[in-house]
Amino acid sequence: MLRCLVGLVLGLIAAAASAESLRFYGYATQLDTGKYLYTELHEQELEGGKVQTATISYFDAAGKLVSRKTLDYRQNRTIPIFRAESLEQSYVEALRGISGGKLDLLKVTRERGEESKQLSVPKGQVAADSGFNHLVQDNLPKLLAGETVQFHLVVAGGLDVYHFRAKKVGDETFEGAPAALLRVEADSLLRLIAPALDLLYDPSTRRLLEYRGVSNILDPATGKVYKKVRISYSAKPPAEAKAPGL
C-alpha cells in the first residue's frame, strides 16, 4: 500500500514537472510604414516541451479584444483542431476535427452564413493554421542546409488545401542575434496572385522571431485582412501597444 502511494506521488510530481505554461506576445505593424496595428497574446500549455493546447488573443491598437483563436495539438502536432473568431465581424473559421482521413472545415460569414466541407488529408507533410510553425521547426535543419521543403497547407478560410514550399533565402539579425530568413510561397500557379511569406527563425532554438506577409486579422476599415504586416516576437513591445498585461 505504501509503495503504491509513493509511486503515485512520484508520478504526480513527474507529471507536474513536465507540464509548463508559456505566455508571450507578438506585435503587428504595417510592413511598409511601421504603424502599430495590433498585439497577439499567446498562452500555451506544454508537456515535455511540446505544445498541447493554446489560445491566441488579438488586441487592436486601442487595446480592445477583436479576435480569439483556440488550438488543440494533442491529436496532431502540425494539424491542430482550432477555431478562430473575429468578434465584431461575426466571422469564424475552424478545423473541427480529423476522422477517417477526413478534415472537417467550417467557415461562417455574415454574407454567406455557415459553410462546411470535408476534405481528405493529403499525403506527405501537412499543416493547418499555427501548426505550420511546428512543421517549419521540424524541418529547419533541412531548410538551413539549403533544401526546399514541400508541404500542404489547410486553409479553413478557403475551405481547401493548397500546396506550398519553403526555402532559406538569406541571413539577418534579430535583436542583435543571427537569424535565418525563410520564404514560403505557393508551389503552383497560385503564387502568381498569392503573396509570399517571409519568416525569421533562430537557427539554434528554432523559435519564430518575425513574420512578414498577409495577416489573419481583419482591418476594421475594409473588412478584409491586412495585406502586409510585420509581426515581431520581440522582448520589448512598441510604445503604442496597449494589450492587457503590457
C-alpha positions in Angstrom: 0.0 0.0 0.0 2.8 2.4 1.0 4.8 1.5 -2.1 1.7 2.2 -4.3 1.2 5.6 -2.6 4.8 6.6 -3.0 4.6 5.6 -6.7 1.5 7.7 -7.2 3.1 10.7 -5.6 6.3 10.4 -7.6 4.2 10.0 -10.8 2.3 13.2 -10.0 5.5 15.1 -9.2 6.9 13.9 -12.6 3.8 15.0 -14.4 3.8 18.4 -12.8 7.5 18.8 -13.6 6.9 18.1 -17.3 3.8 20.4 -17.5 4.5 24.0 -18.3 2.6 27.2 -19.1 4.1 29.7 -21.6 2.9 33.2 -22.3 4.4 35.6 -24.9 3.4 38.4 -27.3 3.6 39.3 -31.0 3.5 42.9 -32.1 2.0 43.6 -35.6 2.9 46.7 -37.6 2.4 47.7 -41.2 5.3 46.3 -43.1 5.9 49.5 -45.2 5.2 52.3 -42.7 5.8 50.7 -39.3 2.4 51.8 -38.0 1.3 49.7 -35.0 -1.8 47.7 -35.8 -2.4 45.0 -33.1 -0.9 42.7 -30.5 -1.1 38.9 -30.2 -1.2 37.4 -26.8 -0.1 33.7 -26.9 -0.9 31.4 -24.0 0.3 27.8 -24.3 0.1 24.7 -22.2 3.1 22.4 -22.8 4.0 18.9 -21.8 7.5 17.5 -22.2 8.4 20.7 -24.0 5.7 20.3 -26.7 2.6 22.5 -27.0 -0.6 20.7 -26.2 -3.2 23.4 -26.3 -3.1 27.2 -26.9 -5.1 30.3 -27.0 -4.2 33.4 -29.1 -6.0 36.7 -28.2 -5.7 39.6 -30.6 -6.0 43.2 -29.3 -6.3 46.2 -31.6 -4.2 49.4 -31.3 -6.6 50.7 -28.6 -6.2 47.5 -26.5 -9.6 46.1 -27.4 -10.1 42.4 -27.9 -11.0 41.8 -31.5 -10.3 38.2 -32.2 -9.6 34.9 -30.4 -8.3 31.5 -31.5 -8.1 28.2 -29.6 -5.9 25.4 -30.8 -5.5 21.7 -29.7 -2.4 20.0 -30.9 -2.8 16.8 -28.9 -4.1 14.7 -31.9 -1.6 16.1 -34.4 1.3 18.5 -33.9 1.1 20.2 -37.3 -2.7 19.9 -37.9 -4.3 21.2 -34.8 -8.0 21.3 -34.1 -8.8 25.0 -34.0 -11.4 27.7 -34.0 -10.7 31.4 -34.9 -13.4 34.0 -34.4 -13.4 37.7 -35.3 -15.8 39.1 -32.8 -17.1 42.3 -34.4 -17.2 40.9 -38.0 -19.1 37.7 -36.9 -16.5 35.7 -38.8 -15.4 32.2 -37.9 -13.1 29.7 -39.4 -12.3 26.3 -37.9 -10.9 22.8 -38.3 -13.4 21.0 -36.2 -11.9 17.5 -36.4 -9.9 14.9 -38.2 -11.5 11.5 -38.5 -11.3 8.6 -41.0 -8.7 10.5 -43.0 -11.0 13.5 -43.4 -10.6 17.1 -42.4 -13.9 18.8 -41.2 -13.7 22.5 -42.1 -16.0 25.3 -41.1 -16.4 28.9 -42.3 -19.0 31.4 -41.1 -19.6 34.9 -42.6 -22.4 37.4 -42.4 -22.8 37.3 -46.2 -23.0 33.5 -46.7 -23.8 32.2 -43.3 -22.3 28.8 -42.3 -20.4 26.7 -44.8 -18.7 23.4 -44.2 -16.6 21.0 -46.2 -14.9 17.7 -45.6 -11.5 17.1 -47.4 -9.2 14.1 -47.5 -5.9 14.6 -45.6 -3.3 14.9 -48.3 -0.3 12.6 -48.5 3.0 14.0 -47.3 3.6 16.8 -44.9 0.5 18.7 -44.0 0.0 21.8 -41.7 -3.0 23.8 -40.6 -3.1 27.3 -39.1 -0.4 27.7 -36.4 0.7 24.1 -36.9 2.6 25.5 -39.8 5.1 26.9 -37.3 5.7 23.4 -35.9 6.2 22.0 -39.5 8.8 24.6 -40.2 10.6 23.9 -36.9 10.6 20.2 -37.6 12.2 20.9 -41.0 14.5 23.7 -40.0 17.8 21.6 -40.2 16.9 20.8 -43.9 16.0 24.4 -44.7 19.2 25.7 -43.1 21.1 23.2 -45.2 19.6 24.7 -48.4 16.9 22.1 -49.1 13.4 23.1 -50.3 10.6 21.7 -48.2 7.2 21.0 -49.8 4.0 20.6 -47.8 0.2 21.0 -48.0 -1.4 23.9 -46.1 -5.0 23.5 -44.9 -6.7 26.9 -45.2 -10.0 26.8 -43.4 -11.0 30.3 -44.6 -10.8 29.0 -48.2 -12.3 25.6 -47.3 -9.4 24.0 -49.2 -5.9 22.6 -49.1 -3.0 24.2 -51.1 0.5 23.1 -52.0 3.3 25.3 -50.7 7.1 25.2 -50.5 9.6 26.8 -48.1 13.3 27.6 -48.5 16.0 29.6 -46.9 16.7 32.9 -48.8 19.2 34.7 -46.6 20.7 35.6 -43.2 19.7 38.5 -41.0 19.9 39.5 -37.3 17.1 39.9 -34.8 17.8 41.9 -31.6 21.5 41.6 -32.3 21.5 37.8 -32.8 21.8 35.7 -36.0 18.5 34.8 -37.7 17.7 32.7 -40.8 15.3 34.2 -43.4 12.9 31.7 -44.9 10.5 32.3 -47.8 7.2 30.4 -48.1 5.2 30.5 -51.3 2.6 28.6 -53.2 4.1 25.7 -55.1 1.8 26.2 -58.1 0.5 29.0 -60.4 -1.3 30.3 -57.3 2.0 32.0 -56.4 1.3 34.5 -59.3 -1.5 36.0 -57.2 -0.8 34.8 -53.7 2.0 36.9 -52.0 4.9 35.1 -50.5 5.6 35.0 -46.7 9.0 35.8 -45.1 9.8 34.3 -41.8 12.8 34.8 -39.4 13.9 31.9 -37.2 16.5 31.5 -34.6 18.7 28.8 -36.1 19.7 27.5 -32.6 16.4 27.4 -30.7 14.2 27.1 -33.8 12.0 29.9 -32.4 9.9 32.0 -34.8 11.2 35.6 -34.4 9.3 37.5 -37.0 6.6 37.0 -39.6 6.2 39.2 -42.7 3.2 38.9 -45.0 -0.6 38.8 -45.1 -2.4 38.9 -41.7 -5.2 36.7 -40.5 -6.8 39.7 -38.7 -9.4 41.8 -40.5 -8.8 45.5 -41.0 -11.9 47.2 -39.5 -11.7 49.9 -42.1 -12.0 47.5 -45.0 -13.4 44.3 -43.5 -10.6 42.4 -45.2 -7.3 41.1 -43.9 -4.3 43.3 -43.6 -2.2 42.7 -46.7 1.3 43.4 -45.5 2.2 43.1 -41.8 5.3 42.6 -39.7 4.7 40.5 -36.6 7.7 40.6 -34.2 8.0 38.3 -31.3 10.4 40.7 -29.6 11.2 41.2 -25.9 10.1 44.9 -25.9 6.6 46.0 -27.0 6.1 49.1 -29.2 5.3 52.2 -27.1 1.8 52.3 -28.6 0.9 48.7 -27.6 -2.0 48.6 -25.2 -2.8 44.9 -24.8 -3.6 43.7 -21.3 -0.5 42.8 -19.3 1.8 45.1 -21.1 
